[in-house]
Structure formats: C-alpha cells, structure tokens
Amino acid sequence: MQEVIQNFPGELPRDAVGLWQIIPTGREGFGLSGDELAEFVSLCVAELLAQGAKPVVGGGGTKYDWIYQPQYCETNEIILDAVMKEWLASGAPDCDPGGLWFALPSPYVGNRE
C-alpha cells in the first residue's frame, strides 16, 4: 500500500491526480472502508502536497487546463485538513473526474479570470 501512495505523485509531471483516482484505489484496490479508507486518502493527498501539488479543478471555459482552488488555504497541513473535512462531510463518496484534483504549479494552472 505504501508503494501505491508514493507512486501517485509520479503522475504529477505529466498530469494532475484526482480524488476520483485515489478513492477507488483504496476502496476497490485494497478493500478499505471507513477510517481505513480515510487514512489512505489522507496519506495519498499528503504525499501529493509534499511533492508540491496544489488543489485544482478542471479549467474548462478558461485559458488554463487547471484552476487553482485558493479556498483550501496555503499550508499543506491546512489544505489536507480542509480537503479531508470536505470529503468526509459529503459522505466520503467516490468522486467523479469533475471534482478535486492536485497539480504542480505550471503555466497550465491559473486563477479563474
């Protein structure tokens, strides 16, 4: 499981990583649920943040591929806490590709204009 957690950031130089990819990996790939699934998701998101990723959503209708989500604040600890609280408060569902992603800062990531 640790190998999978550490491998998610390997995608970052090529593309963003979405919650819709992380959650099913824990739920279906490892048979996790409840607190164990939440811990897995938290560890995955923490690893993405530690590698420099920031929360984003798709940039459809803008000049960017990804739109930074500043409501999650600045520090990795605060971002992780906010993301997890939001996901758990929504019932810890599987997410769809239109939801939250994590991307490295680049010219493809911007603010909604």
TIVO-2410 file (N, C-alpha, C; in nm, 3 decimals):
# residues 113
REC num residu      c1      c2      c3 atome chaine
REC   1      M   0.084  -0.120   0.000     N      A
REC   1      M   0.000   0.000   0.000    CA      A
REC   1      M   0.088   0.126   0.000     C      A
REC   2      Q   0.196   0.125   0.077     N      A
REC   2      Q   0.286   0.240   0.082    CA      A
REC   2      Q   0.344   0.272  -0.056     C      A
REC   3      E   0.371   0.168  -0.133     N      A
REC   3      E   0.425   0.188  -0.268    CA      A
REC   3      E   0.323   0.262  -0.356     C      A
REC   4      V   0.198   0.225  -0.345     N      A
REC   4      V   0.093   0.292  -0.423    CA      A
REC   4      V   0.082   0.438  -0.382     C      A
REC   5      I   0.084   0.464  -0.251     N      A
REC   5      I   0.075   0.601  -0.201    CA      A
REC   5      I   0.191   0.685  -0.256     C      A
REC   6      Q   0.309   0.628  -0.257     N      A
REC   6      Q   0.426   0.700  -0.305    CA      A
REC   6      Q   0.429   0.714  -0.456     C      A
REC   7      N   0.355   0.629  -0.527     N      A
REC   7      N   0.354   0.634  -0.673    CA      A
REC   7      N   0.259   0.739  -0.731     C      A
REC   8      F   0.157   0.778  -0.657     N      A
REC   8      F   0.064   0.879  -0.710    CA      A
REC   8      F   0.136   1.006  -0.755     C      A
REC   9      P   0.231   1.061  -0.679     N      A
REC   9      P   0.299   1.181  -0.725    CA      A
REC   9      P   0.381   1.162  -0.853     C      A
REC  10      G   0.412   1.040  -0.890     N      A
REC  10      G   0.485   1.016  -1.013    CA      A
REC  10      G   0.411   1.062  -1.137     C      A
REC  11      E   0.281   1.075  -1.127     N      A
REC  11      E   0.198   1.122  -1.238    CA      A
REC  11      E   0.204   1.274  -1.254     C      A
REC  12      L   0.241   1.344  -1.146     N      A
REC  12      L   0.233   1.491  -1.145    CA      A
REC  12      L   0.312   1.561  -1.257     C      A
REC  13      P   0.430   1.516  -1.295     N      A
REC  13      P   0.498   1.586  -1.404    CA      A
REC  13      P   0.423   1.580  -1.538     C      A
REC  14      R   0.333   1.482  -1.552     N      A
REC  14      R   0.257   1.464  -1.676    CA      A
REC  14      R   0.115   1.518  -1.668     C      A
REC  15      D   0.054   1.503  -1.550     N      A
REC  15      D  -0.087   1.539  -1.538    CA      A
REC  15      D  -0.123   1.553  -1.390     C      A
REC  16      A  -0.238   1.611  -1.365     N      A
REC  16      A  -0.290   1.621  -1.229    CA      A
REC  16      A  -0.339   1.484  -1.183     C      A
REC  17      V  -0.353   1.468  -1.052     N      A
REC  17      V  -0.405   1.346  -0.993    CA      A
REC  17      V  -0.534   1.382  -0.920     C      A
REC  18      G  -0.643   1.310  -0.951     N      A
REC  18      G  -0.773   1.342  -0.895    CA      A
REC  18      G  -0.814   1.251  -0.780     C      A
REC  19      L  -0.898   1.306  -0.693     N      A
REC  19      L  -0.954   1.222  -0.586    CA      A
REC  19      L  -1.028   1.103  -0.646     C      A
REC  20      W  -1.083   1.122  -0.766     N      A
REC  20      W  -1.157   1.013  -0.830    CA      A
REC  20      W  -1.066   0.895  -0.862     C      A
REC  21      Q  -0.934   0.917  -0.865     N      A
REC  21      Q  -0.839   0.808  -0.886    CA      A
REC  21      Q  -0.796   0.746  -0.753     C      A
REC  22      I  -0.780   0.829  -0.651     N      A
REC  22      I  -0.730   0.784  -0.521    CA      A
REC  22      I  -0.832   0.700  -0.447     C      A
REC  23      I  -0.953   0.749  -0.436     N      A
REC  23      I  -1.055   0.683  -0.352    CA      A
REC  23      I  -1.085   0.541  -0.400     C      A
REC  24      P  -1.112   0.518  -0.529     N      A
REC  24      P  -1.137   0.380  -0.572    CA      A
REC  24      P  -1.016   0.288  -0.553     C      A
REC  25      T  -0.895   0.344  -0.561     N      A
REC  25      T  -0.777   0.262  -0.538    CA      A
REC  25      T  -0.780   0.206  -0.396     C      A
REC  26      G  -0.815   0.289  -0.301     N      A
REC  26      G  -0.825   0.241  -0.162    CA      A
REC  26      G  -0.945   0.152  -0.141     C      A
REC  27      R  -1.059   0.192  -0.196     N      A
REC  27      R  -1.183   0.118  -0.172    CA      A
REC  27      R  -1.183  -0.016  -0.244     C      A
REC  28      E  -1.151  -0.014  -0.373     N      A
REC  28      E  -1.160  -0.136  -0.453    CA      A
REC  28      E  -1.027  -0.211  -0.459     C      A
REC  29      G  -0.918  -0.135  -0.471     N      A
REC  29      G  -0.787  -0.199  -0.483    CA      A
REC  29      G  -0.741  -0.265  -0.355     C      A
REC  30      F  -0.773  -0.203  -0.241     N      A
REC  30      F  -0.728  -0.257  -0.112    CA      A
REC  30      F  -0.843  -0.299  -0.021     C      A
REC  31      G  -0.966  -0.282  -0.065     N      A
REC  31      G  -1.082  -0.324   0.015    CA      A
REC  31      G  -1.101  -0.241   0.140     C      A
REC  32      L  -1.062  -0.115   0.136     N      A
REC  32      L  -1.072  -0.029   0.254    CA      A
REC  32      L  -1.208   0.038   0.261     C      A
REC  33      S  -1.247   0.071   0.383     N      A
REC  33      S  -1.370   0.147   0.406    CA      A
REC  33      S  -1.353   0.222   0.538     C      A
REC  34      G  -1.446   0.311   0.565     N      A
REC  34      G  -1.445   0.384   0.692    CA      A
REC  34      G  -1.315   0.455   0.721     C      A
REC  35      D  -1.271   0.440   0.846     N      A
REC  35      D  -1.149   0.509   0.890    CA      A
REC  35      D  -1.026   0.465   0.812     C      A
REC  36      E  -1.020   0.340   0.773     N      A
REC  36      E  -0.904   0.292   0.697    CA      A
REC  36      E  -0.898   0.360   0.560     C      A
REC  37      L  -1.011   0.375   0.495     N      A
REC  37      L  -1.015   0.444   0.367    CA      A
REC  37      L  -0.977   0.591   0.385     C      A
REC  38      A  -1.031   0.654   0.488     N      A
REC  38      A  -0.999   0.795   0.513    CA      A
REC  38      A  -0.849   0.812   0.538     C      A
REC  39      E  -0.788   0.722   0.610     N      A
REC  39      E  -0.644   0.729   0.635    CA      A
REC  39      E  -0.565   0.714   0.505     C      A
REC  40      F  -0.607   0.621   0.420     N      A
REC  40      F  -0.542   0.602   0.290    CA      A
REC  40      F  -0.552   0.728   0.205     C      A
REC  41      V  -0.671   0.784   0.195     N      A
REC  41      V  -0.691   0.906   0.115    CA      A
REC  41      V  -0.606   1.019   0.172     C      A
REC  42      S  -0.605   1.033   0.303     N      A
REC  42      S  -0.526   1.137   0.368    CA      A
REC  42      S  -0.377   1.121   0.339     C      A
REC  43      L  -0.327   1.000   0.346     N      A
REC  43      L  -0.185   0.975   0.317    CA      A
REC  43      L  -0.152   1.006   0.171     C      A
REC  44      C  -0.242   0.970   0.080     N      A
REC  44      C  -0.220   0.998  -0.063    CA      A
REC  44      C  -0.218   1.148  -0.089     C      A
REC  45      V  -0.315   1.219  -0.034     N      A
REC  45      V  -0.321   1.364  -0.055    CA      A
REC  45      V  -0.199   1.431   0.009     C      A
REC  46      A  -0.162   1.387   0.128     N      A
REC  46      A  -0.044   1.443   0.195    CA      A
REC  46      A   0.081   1.424   0.111     C      A
REC  47      E   0.095   1.309   0.048     N      A
REC  47      E   0.211   1.282  -0.037    CA      A
REC  47      E   0.210   1.373  -0.161     C      A
REC  48      L   0.096   1.393  -0.220     N      A
REC  48      L   0.086   1.484  -0.335    CA      A
REC  48      L   0.124   1.626  -0.295     C      A
REC  49      L   0.073   1.671  -0.181     N      A
REC  49      L   0.104   1.805  -0.133    CA      A
REC  49      L   0.253   1.818  -0.100     C      A
REC  50      A   0.310   1.715  -0.040     N      A
REC  50      A   0.452   1.717  -0.005    CA      A
REC  50      A   0.541   1.729  -0.130     C      A
REC  51      Q   0.489   1.682  -0.243     N      A
REC  51      Q   0.564   1.690  -0.368    CA      A
REC  51      Q   0.537   1.820  -0.445     C      A
REC  52      G   0.462   1.912  -0.382     N      A
REC  52      G   0.440   2.043  -0.442    CA      A
REC  52      G   0.308   2.063  -0.511     C      A
REC  53      A   0.222   1.962  -0.514     N      A
REC  53      A   0.092   1.975  -0.580    CA      A
REC  53      A   0.000   2.067  -0.500     C      A
REC  54      K  -0.091   2.131  -0.572     N      A
REC  54      K  -0.191   2.220  -0.513    CA      A
REC  54      K  -0.329   2.176  -0.560     C      A
REC  55      P  -0.434   2.204  -0.481     N      A
REC  55      P  -0.569   2.165  -0.523    CA      A
REC  55      P  -0.617   2.248  -0.642     C      A
REC  56      V  -0.673   2.178  -0.740     N      A
REC  56      V  -0.722   2.240  -0.862    CA      A
REC  56      V  -0.850   2.172  -0.908     C      A
REC  57      V  -0.921   2.238  -0.998     N      A
REC  57      V  -1.032   2.176  -1.072    CA      A
REC  57      V  -1.006   2.203  -1.219     C      A
REC  58      G  -1.078   2.132  -1.304     N      A
REC  58      G  -1.062   2.150  -1.448    CA      A
REC  58      G  -1.088   2.292  -1.490     C      A
REC  59      G  -1.015   2.338  -1.589     N      A
REC  59      G  -1.024   2.477  -1.633    CA      A
REC  59      G  -1.111   2.501  -1.754     C      A
REC  60      G  -1.205   2.411  -1.782     N      A
REC  60      G  -1.293   2.428  -1.897    CA      A
REC  60      G  -1.353   2.568  -1.904     C      A
REC  61      G  -1.348   2.628  -2.021     N      A
REC  61      G  -1.403   2.761  -2.039    CA      A
REC  61      G  -1.305   2.872  -2.003     C      A
REC  62      T  -1.183   2.836  -1.966     N      A
REC  62      T  -1.080   2.935  -1.935    CA      A
REC  62      T  -0.959   2.908  -2.025     C      A
REC  63      K  -0.858   2.989  -2.011     N      A
REC  63      K  -0.736   2.967  -2.089    CA      A
REC  63      K  -0.642   2.867  -2.022     C      A
REC  64      Y  -0.681   2.811  -1.908     N      A
REC  64      Y  -0.598   2.718  -1.834    CA      A
REC  64      Y  -0.654   2.577  -1.837     C      A
REC  65      D  -0.567   2.479  -1.822     N      A
REC  65      D  -0.612   2.340  -1.808    CA      A
REC  65      D  -0.669   2.316  -1.669     C      A
REC  66      W  -0.611   2.386  -1.569     N      A
REC  66      W  -0.647   2.366  -1.429    CA      A
REC  66      W  -0.663   2.501  -1.362     C      A
REC  67      I  -0.759   2.509  -1.269     N      A
REC  67      I  -0.783   2.631  -1.194    CA      A
REC  67      I  -0.752   2.605  -1.047     C      A
REC  68      Y  -0.657   2.682  -0.994     N      A
REC  68      Y  -0.618   2.672  -0.854    CA      A
REC  68      Y  -0.738   2.701  -0.764     C      A
REC  69      Q  -0.748   2.628  -0.653     N      A
REC  69      Q  -0.859   2.643  -0.558    CA      A
REC  69      Q  -0.808   2.705  -0.428     C      A
REC  70      P  -0.803   2.838  -0.420     N      A
REC  70      P  -0.742   2.905  -0.304    CA      A
REC  70      P  -0.820   2.891  -0.174     C      A
REC  71      Q  -0.946   2.846  -0.180     N      A
REC  71      Q  -1.024   2.834  -0.058    CA      A
REC  71      Q  -0.966   2.730   0.039     C      A
REC  72      Y  -0.876   2.646  -0.010     N      A
REC  72      Y  -0.816   2.545   0.077    CA      A
REC  72      Y  -0.697   2.600   0.154     C      A
REC  73      C  -0.664   2.726   0.137     N      A
REC  73      C  -0.555   2.796   0.207    CA      A
REC  73      C  -0.419   2.763   0.148     C      A
REC  74      E  -0.315   2.788   0.226     N      A
REC  74      E  -0.180   2.782   0.173    CA      A
REC  74      E  -0.097   2.665   0.223     C      A
REC  75      T  -0.095   2.638   0.352     N      A
REC  75      T  -0.004   2.534   0.403    CA      A
REC  75      T  -0.058   2.395   0.375     C      A
REC  76      N   0.032   2.302   0.357     N      A
REC  76      N  -0.009   2.164   0.327    CA      A
REC  76      N  -0.098   2.107   0.436     C      A
REC  77      E  -0.067   2.136   0.561     N      A
REC  77      E  -0.147   2.084   0.672    CA      A
REC  77      E  -0.290   2.136   0.666     C      A
REC  78      I  -0.306   2.263   0.641     N      A
REC  78      I  -0.441   2.323   0.633    CA      A
REC  78      I  -0.515   2.272   0.510     C      A
REC  79      I  -0.445   2.262   0.398     N      A
REC  79      I  -0.508   2.210   0.276    CA      A
REC  79      I  -0.557   2.068   0.300     C      A
REC  80      L  -0.471   1.983   0.356     N      A
REC  80      L  -0.509   1.844   0.382    CA      A
REC  80      L  -0.630   1.837   0.473     C      A
REC  81      D  -0.629   1.915   0.580     N      A
REC  81      D  -0.741   1.914   0.674    CA      A
REC  81      D  -0.870   1.957   0.605     C      A
REC  82      A  -0.864   2.063   0.525     N      A
REC  82      A  -0.984   2.113   0.457    CA      A
REC  82      A  -1.037   2.014   0.355     C      A
REC  83      V  -0.947   1.953   0.278     N      A
REC  83      V  -0.988   1.855   0.176    CA      A
REC  83      V  -1.055   1.735   0.244     C      A
REC  84      M  -0.994   1.686   0.349     N      A
REC  84      M  -1.049   1.569   0.417    CA      A
REC  84      M  -1.183   1.600   0.483     C      A
REC  85      K  -1.193   1.714   0.548     N      A
REC  85      K  -1.321   1.752   0.611    CA      A
REC  85      K  -1.431   1.763   0.506     C      A
REC  86      E  -1.400   1.824   0.394     N      A
REC  86      E  -1.499   1.839   0.287    CA      A
REC  86      E  -1.544   1.704   0.234     C      A
REC  87      W  -1.448   1.615   0.208     N      A
REC  87      W  -1.482   1.483   0.154    CA      A
REC  87      W  -1.562   1.401   0.256     C      A
REC  88      L  -1.519   1.401   0.380     N      A
REC  88      L  -1.591   1.325   0.483    CA      A
REC  88      L  -1.730   1.382   0.508     C      A
REC  89      A  -1.743   1.515   0.509     N      A
REC  89      A  -1.873   1.578   0.531    CA      A
REC  89      A  -1.972   1.546   0.419     C      A
REC  90      S  -1.919   1.519   0.299     N      A
REC  90      S  -2.007   1.486   0.187    CA      A
REC  90      S  -2.044   1.337   0.187     C      A
REC  91      G  -2.000   1.263   0.288     N      A
REC  91      G  -2.034   1.121   0.298    CA      A
REC  91      G  -1.926   1.029   0.245     C      A
REC  92      A  -1.807   1.083   0.219     N      A
REC  92      A  -1.691   1.004   0.170    CA      A
REC  92      A  -1.725   0.925   0.044     C      A
REC  93      P  -1.785   0.992  -0.055     N      A
REC  93      P  -1.822   0.920  -0.177    CA      A
REC  93      P  -1.703   0.897  -0.270     C      A
REC  94      D  -1.722   0.808  -0.368     N      A
REC  94      D  -1.629   0.806  -0.479    CA      A
REC  94      D  -1.652   0.937  -0.552     C      A
REC  95      C  -1.547   0.999  -0.598     N      A
REC  95      C  -1.559   1.128  -0.667    CA      A
REC  95      C  -1.558   1.106  -0.817     C      A
REC  96      D  -1.611   1.202  -0.889     N      A
REC  96      D  -1.607   1.192  -1.035    CA      A
REC  96      D  -1.493   1.277  -1.088     C      A
REC  97      P  -1.456   1.257  -1.214     N      A
REC  97      P  -1.345   1.332  -1.271    CA      A
REC  97      P  -1.366   1.484  -1.274     C      A
REC  98      G  -1.487   1.530  -1.252     N      A
REC  98      G  -1.512   1.673  -1.249    CA      A
REC  98      G  -1.483   1.737  -1.114     C      A
REC  99      G  -1.436   1.658  -1.018     N      A
REC  99      G  -1.412   1.709  -0.883    CA      A
REC  99      G  -1.271   1.761  -0.862     C      A
REC 100      L  -1.223   1.744  -0.741     N      A
REC 100      L  -1.095   1.798  -0.699    CA      A
REC 100      L  -0.978   1.714  -0.749     C      A
REC 101      W  -0.877   1.784  -0.796     N      A
REC 101      W  -0.752   1.725  -0.844    CA      A
REC 101      W  -0.637   1.794  -0.773     C      A
REC 102      F  -0.517   1.744  -0.795     N      A
REC 102      F  -0.395   1.805  -0.743    CA      A
REC 102      F  -0.295   1.814  -0.857     C      A
REC 103      A  -0.240   1.935  -0.878     N      A
REC 103      A  -0.147   1.959  -0.989    CA      A
REC 103      A  -0.029   2.041  -0.940     C      A
REC 104      L   0.084   2.020  -1.005     N      A
REC 104      L   0.200   2.103  -0.977    CA      A
REC 104      L   0.179   2.241  -1.038     C      A
REC 105      P   0.228   2.346  -0.972     N      A
REC 105      P   0.220   2.479  -1.032    CA      A
REC 105      P   0.290   2.479  -1.169     C      A
REC 106      S   0.226   2.539  -1.266     N      A
REC 106      S   0.281   2.544  -1.402    CA      A
REC 106      S   0.204   2.651  -1.479     C      A
REC 107      P   0.246   2.679  -1.602     N      A
REC 107      P   0.170   2.774  -1.685    CA      A
REC 107      P   0.030   2.724  -1.720     C      A
REC 108      Y   0.003   2.597  -1.695     N      A
REC 108      Y  -0.128   2.538  -1.726    CA      A
REC 108      Y  -0.226   2.553  -1.609     C      A
REC 109      V  -0.177   2.603  -1.495     N      A
REC 109      V  -0.260   2.621  -1.377    CA      A
REC 109      V  -0.273   2.770  -1.354     C      A
REC 110      G  -0.396   2.816  -1.341     N      A
REC 110      G  -0.417   2.958  -1.320    CA      A
REC 110      G  -0.535   2.984  -1.229     C      A
REC 111      N  -0.569   3.110  -1.216     N      A
REC 111      N  -0.685   3.151  -1.139    CA      A
REC 111      N  -0.798   3.181  -1.235     C      A
REC 112      R  -0.918   3.155  -1.192     N      A
REC 112      R  -1.035   3.184  -1.277    CA      A
REC 112      R  -1.035   3.333  -1.310     C      A
REC 113      E  -1.050   3.362  -1.436     N      A
REC 113      E  -1.048   3.503  -1.480    CA      A
REC 113      E  -1.179   3.542  -1.539     C      A
***
